[in-house]
Amino acid sequence: MAAQEDKAIVRGLRPGHVVLVWLTSGLRQGRAIGWIETALEPLRKTHPYADVHPTGDRIRSATGIESLVWLTDIAGLSRTEAADLMRSTAQALLRATLDPSAASYSTRTSSNRR
């Protein structure tokens, strides 16, 4: 799938919905952070203090296949329960990003990886 098609997938979605797109897409090729960052991009204008890239990393860490596998195989949740939990976690991370008074996360960035 081309990058242009990736953007079409998330165009018009609210940030919390990108989790559903990823979980239902069946495409696990390392594109999730890009999709999440695309969904978060409008925040650069509406919430200039929000750091989109680390937020994308945080949301991806909570919504990736690794989390899904752990929640279903180890924690014993159904796929629906796991998806609900992952969605609520992603939404909590987004809310924390949008609230400038919220306790800050670690300041470690992923600049070393890119």
N, C-alpha and C positions, 0 to 999 in steps of 0.2 A: 504494500500500500504506500503510495507516495505521500510526501509531507503535506501536499495540498489536500489530499483526501483526509489525512489525519486532522487537519484544521477544520474541515467540513464536518467531521464527526462531533466536534465540541462546539462549533459555532452556535450561538444562541442558547447554550446550556448555562444554567447557574452553576457556580463552583461545586456545590455539593453533588451535582448530578454526574460529574465526570467519573466518580466511583462506579456508578451503575454502568456507564459506557464501558469502562475497563473490564468490569466483572462479566459483562455479557458479550464482549467483543470476540473472545477466544483468541485474540492476538497478543501473545506474551513475548514480544520481541524487543523489550527495553524502551518502548515508546511512551510508557505511562507518564513519566515525569514531564515530557513535552506536552502531552495532552492536558495534564493538570495545570502546567504553567500557562498554556493557551487559555484555559478556562479562567485562570486567575488574572490574566493580563489587564482586564478593565480596572482592576484594583489600583493599578499604577496611577490612574487619573483620579479615582474617587477616594482612595486611601493612600496618599503618597508615602506615608510612614510604613506601610505594610511591605515587608520584604518578600517578594513573590517567589524568588528561587528557593530559599530555605523552606518556605511554607510548602512549596511543591514537593521538596524532598521529604518533609515530615509527613505530609498526606500520603505520599507513595509508600513510605515505610509502614504505614498503618493499614494500607489497602492493597498491598501486593499479594502475589500468589503465595508467598511464604506465610503471610498472616492468615490467608484463607486456609491453607493446608494445616497450619498449627491449630487454628480454631476448630476445624472439623475433625482432624485426626487425633489431636492430643486433648483438646478441651471438650470434644464430643458434641459440639454444636451442629445443628443441621446447616446446610448451605444457606438457607434463608436466614436463620439466626445469625450465622457468621456475617453474612452480607449486611444485615441490619446493624450489627455491632460495629463493623468496619465503617459503615456510612456514618453512624453517630460519632465515632471517633474522628473521622475526617471533618465532620461539621464542627466538632469541639475545637479541633486544631484551627479551623478557619475562623471561628468566633474569637479565639485567643489572638489570632493575628490582627483581626479587625478592631480589637479593643486595646487602645494604646496604654491603658492603665493595668492591663493583665500582666501577671508575672512573666518576665521574659524567659525565653528558652535559652539554651546554651548559645553562645555567640559563634560557635564553630560553624564555618561555612563549608561548602563543598567545593571551594575554589581549587583545592588540590586535585580534585578528580577531573576537572574540566580545563 
